[in-house]
Amino acid sequence: MRTARHIGIFLFTDVEELDAVGPWEVLSYWTRTWPDDGWRVVTFSERGGWVRCAKGMTVRAEHGEADRPKLDVLVYPGGQGTRPQLEDAARLDWVRRRSQDGTLMTSVCTGSLVYAAAGLLRGRPATTHWAALAHLQELDPTVQLRPDDRFVDDGDVITSAGVSAGIDMALHLLARLAGTRRAQQVRRDIQYDPQPPV
């Protein structure tokens, strides 16, 4: 059997819960149900271990930066925890290195602010949570805002709008990696068919 390729979901203090857990639900359901597709999804944080999320949920990252597998895809969630990262030179350099090493860079919600601060979105179409669109433009005025899109695929960078839009982005990512049919199977099995009651 071939070596699995890896999707890593980055966790950090004050990460928005659904930004991380939504894509995890989609991607882990896929990789556990169809392991022969050759993909695995993992969670990691800077040091591994317990991470307190934005609304109080505590989750445990499987890996730290030192022991995580090589990433083929990075999922960068948003949340208030992204704000200090916008001026964290080491974190921004880490993001740039992931992009330079060929990792497919994806983000949910305000994770795209970190990408913008790192220079990844220069002159490119992108989106984020509706309430952070102006902040995204302030960070990089060259970003081509797509305020009405649930996600924006620009090849080696995929950004998505706020919170629940990360599920749509993850299904799109799945379709890119394993085909539309597989993504449809996962969508049906997790019963994702949004029809808001209000």
C-alpha positions as CSV (number, residue, x, y, z in Angstrom):
1,M,0.0,0.0,0.0
2,R,1.3,3.5,-0.9
3,T,2.3,6.0,1.8
4,A,-0.7,8.1,2.8
5,R,-0.8,11.8,2.0
6,H,-1.7,14.1,4.8
7,I,-4.1,16.9,5.5
8,G,-3.2,18.8,8.6
9,I,-5.7,21.0,10.6
10,F,-3.8,23.6,12.6
11,L,-5.1,24.2,16.1
12,F,-4.2,27.2,18.3
13,T,-5.6,29.0,21.4
14,D,-8.9,30.7,20.6
15,V,-9.4,28.9,17.3
16,E,-13.1,29.0,16.3
17,E,-14.5,25.6,17.0
18,L,-16.5,24.9,13.9
19,D,-13.7,26.3,11.7
20,A,-11.7,23.3,12.6
21,V,-14.3,20.7,13.5
22,G,-16.4,21.2,10.4
23,P,-13.6,20.4,8.0
24,W,-12.5,17.6,10.3
25,E,-15.9,16.0,10.1
26,V,-15.9,16.0,6.3
27,L,-12.3,15.0,5.9
28,S,-12.0,12.4,8.6
29,Y,-15.2,10.7,7.6
30,W,-13.8,10.4,4.1
31,T,-10.4,9.2,5.1
32,R,-11.6,6.7,7.6
33,T,-14.4,5.3,5.4
34,W,-12.3,5.1,2.3
35,P,-8.7,4.6,3.5
36,D,-7.7,3.1,0.1
37,D,-8.0,6.6,-1.3
38,G,-4.6,7.2,0.3
39,W,-5.3,10.2,2.5
40,R,-5.1,10.8,6.2
41,V,-6.2,13.9,8.2
42,V,-4.5,14.9,11.4
43,T,-4.7,17.7,13.9
44,F,-1.6,19.5,15.2
45,S,-0.7,22.6,17.2
46,E,2.6,24.3,17.9
47,R,3.4,22.0,20.8
48,G,0.7,19.3,20.6
49,G,-1.7,18.5,23.5
50,W,-4.7,20.4,24.7
51,V,-5.9,23.6,23.0
52,R,-8.7,25.9,24.4
53,C,-10.9,27.1,21.6
54,A,-12.7,30.4,21.2
55,K,-16.0,29.4,23.0
56,G,-14.5,27.2,25.6
57,M,-14.3,23.8,24.0
58,T,-11.0,22.1,24.7
59,V,-9.6,19.8,22.1
60,R,-6.4,17.7,22.0
61,A,-4.1,18.1,19.0
62,E,-2.6,14.8,17.9
63,H,0.8,16.2,17.0
64,G,3.0,19.1,17.7
65,E,5.0,20.9,15.1
66,A,8.0,18.7,15.9
67,D,6.3,15.3,15.2
68,R,3.6,16.0,12.7
69,P,3.8,14.3,9.3
70,K,4.7,16.2,6.2
71,L,1.7,18.1,5.0
72,D,0.2,17.9,1.5
73,V,-2.7,20.1,2.5
74,L,-2.9,22.6,5.4
75,V,-6.3,23.7,6.8
76,Y,-5.9,27.0,8.7
77,P,-9.0,27.8,10.8
78,G,-10.0,31.3,12.0
79,G,-11.2,32.7,15.3
80,Q,-9.9,35.5,17.6
81,G,-6.7,33.5,18.0
82,T,-5.6,34.6,14.6
83,R,-5.3,38.2,15.6
84,P,-2.0,37.9,17.5
85,Q,-0.6,35.8,14.7
86,L,-1.0,38.7,12.2
87,E,2.1,40.3,13.8
88,D,3.9,37.1,14.8
89,A,6.9,37.1,12.5
90,A,7.8,33.5,13.3
91,R,4.3,32.3,12.6
92,L,4.0,34.2,9.3
93,D,7.4,32.8,8.2
94,W,6.1,29.3,9.0
95,V,3.1,30.0,6.8
96,R,5.3,31.2,3.9
97,R,7.5,28.1,4.2
98,R,4.5,25.8,4.0
99,S,3.4,27.5,0.8
100,Q,6.9,27.4,-0.6
101,D,7.3,23.7,0.1
102,G,4.3,22.8,-2.1
103,T,1.6,22.5,0.5
104,L,-1.9,23.2,-0.7
105,M,-3.0,26.1,1.5
106,T,-6.6,26.3,2.6
107,S,-8.2,28.5,5.2
108,V,-11.5,28.9,7.0
109,C,-13.0,32.3,8.1
110,T,-10.2,34.6,9.4
111,G,-7.5,32.1,8.8
112,S,-7.2,34.0,5.5
113,L,-6.1,37.1,7.5
114,V,-3.0,35.2,8.4
115,Y,-2.4,34.2,4.8
116,A,-2.8,37.9,3.8
117,A,-0.4,39.0,6.5
118,A,2.1,36.5,5.2
119,G,1.8,37.8,1.7
120,L,0.1,34.7,0.2
121,L,-2.9,36.5,-1.1
122,R,-1.2,39.3,-3.0
123,G,-3.2,40.1,-6.1
124,R,-5.3,37.0,-5.7
125,P,-9.1,36.5,-5.2
126,A,-10.0,35.5,-1.7
127,T,-12.7,35.6,0.9
128,T,-13.2,35.5,4.7
129,H,-16.0,36.0,7.3
130,W,-18.2,38.9,6.2
131,A,-17.3,40.9,9.3
132,A,-13.6,40.6,8.5
133,L,-13.6,41.6,4.8
134,A,-12.5,45.1,5.5
135,H,-9.7,43.8,7.7
136,L,-8.5,41.5,5.0
137,Q,-8.4,44.4,2.5
138,E,-6.5,46.5,5.1
139,L,-3.9,43.8,5.5
140,D,-3.4,43.6,1.7
141,P,-5.2,46.1,-0.5
142,T,-4.3,44.0,-3.6
143,V,-6.6,41.1,-2.5
144,Q,-9.5,40.7,-4.9
145,L,-12.4,40.3,-2.4
146,R,-15.1,37.8,-3.2
147,P,-17.7,38.7,-0.5
148,D,-20.5,36.6,-1.9
149,D,-18.5,33.4,-2.3
150,R,-18.6,30.6,0.2
151,F,-15.1,29.6,-0.9
152,V,-12.6,30.7,-3.5
153,D,-10.3,28.2,-5.2
154,D,-7.2,30.0,-6.7
155,G,-5.2,26.9,-7.4
156,D,-2.6,26.5,-4.6
157,V,-4.7,28.6,-2.2
158,I,-8.3,28.0,-1.2
159,T,-10.0,30.5,1.2
160,S,-13.5,30.2,2.6
161,A,-16.0,32.5,4.3
162,G,-17.0,32.3,7.9
163,V,-17.4,29.3,10.2
164,S,-19.9,26.9,8.5
165,A,-18.4,27.8,5.0
166,G,-15.5,25.6,6.0
167,I,-17.7,22.6,5.5
168,D,-18.4,23.7,1.9
169,M,-14.7,24.3,1.4
170,A,-13.8,20.9,2.8
171,L,-16.3,19.2,0.4
172,H,-14.8,21.1,-2.5
173,L,-11.3,20.1,-1.4
174,L,-12.4,16.5,-1.2
175,A,-13.8,16.7,-4.7
176,R,-10.5,18.0,-5.9
177,L,-8.5,15.3,-4.2
178,A,-10.8,12.3,-4.7
179,G,-13.5,13.3,-7.3
180,T,-17.0,14.6,-7.2
181,R,-18.6,11.2,-6.7
182,R,-16.7,10.7,-3.4
183,A,-17.5,14.1,-2.2
184,Q,-21.2,13.5,-2.9
185,Q,-21.0,10.2,-1.0
186,V,-19.5,12.0,2.1
187,R,-22.0,14.8,1.9
188,R,-24.9,12.4,1.9
189,D,-23.5,10.2,4.7
190,I,-22.9,13.2,7.0
191,Q,-26.4,14.5,6.0
192,Y,-25.1,17.9,5.0
193,D,-27.9,19.5,3.1
194,P,-28.4,23.1,4.5
195,Q,-32.0,24.3,4.7
196,P,-31.9,26.8,7.5
197,P,-35.0,26.8,9.7
198,V,-34.9,30.6,10.1
